[in-house]
């Protein structure tokens, strides 16, 4: 039985996770029309990504235009091997903007 509603596309995008006044570098590993798999940049600082928590992501298209995405944490794995310094997080995009959905469609 298929769990995903939309196809995933492997990408390598730098992004910024924004939570209040805190900004952290992250890397988007794959995307779909309503979801993102990201890993945090290696850091000794710890952040808890609790399922249900909302956060914002910001990244730029190759054109230089930036887009903000409001997301909800669906799952997370702390400190992914081999270095144990990055977290893996699955996000659901809350009400994906049309520009984002159009961007994802161009990847297929």
N, C-alpha and C positions, 0 to 999 in steps of 0.2 A: 504494500500500500504506500503510495507517494505521500510524503509529509509536507512537501513544499508546494505552495500555490503558484510560485513563479520560478522560472529557470534562473540559475545563478550564473554569473559571468566572472571569471577570474580576472582581476585587475591588480595593479600595484599603484595605489594612489596615496600620497601624503595628505593628511588631514589634521584638523585640530579639534580636540574634544573640549567643549566649554561647559563648565558647571559653576555657576555664580561668577566669581572673579578668578577662578582657577582655569588656566588654559594648559593643555598637555598635548604633545605630539602623539599621533597615532598613525597607523597604516591600515588602509582599507585593502583587504585581500580578495574579497569577492562581493558582488552586489547583485541585487535583483530589483524589481520595481518597488518592492515594499520591505526589503531587508538588506542588512549589511553585516559582513563578518569582518571584524577589525582586531588588530593586535596593538597593544600599547607599545610605545617606544621603550627600549630598555631603560630601566630606572630603578634605583634603590627605594624610591618613595613608593608607598603603598596607597592604593585607592581601592575601595570596595565597590564592586559592580554588582549590586544586588538586583536580582530579577524584579521587574516592576518599576525600578528607578528610571526617571526620565533624564535625558541629557541632550545637549546640542552638539552637532558636528558641523564643521565648516571645511569645505575644500574648494579648489579651483578647477574649472574646466581648462583644457589646453588653450582656450581663447583668452584666459586670464580672468574671466568672469567668475566670481565667487558665489557659492550657494550655501545656504544654511539649512540644515535638516534637523527637525525635532524628532528624537528617537526614544524608544523604551528598551531597556535591557531585558532580553528574553532568557539568556543563559550566559554564564561566564566560567572560565577556568583560570584559576590563579597561577601565575608563574610558570609559563609554558617552557618545557625543556627545549633546547639543550642548555641554555644559559640560565634559565630560571629567573630572568629579569623582566619578562614580558607577560601580560595577561591576554587571553583570548576572549572575545566578547561577541555574542550574537545580538544584533539589534533589529527591532522592528521600527520602520520609519512611520511616524504618525502623520497622516495626511500628506504624502509625498507631493511636492510641488510639480506642476506640469513640466517645467524645464528639466527637472531631475528625471522624470519618467521618460521624456523624449531622449535625454542623454543615454539612458540605459537601453532603450530600443535601438539606438544606433550601434550598440556593441554586438548585437546578435547577427 
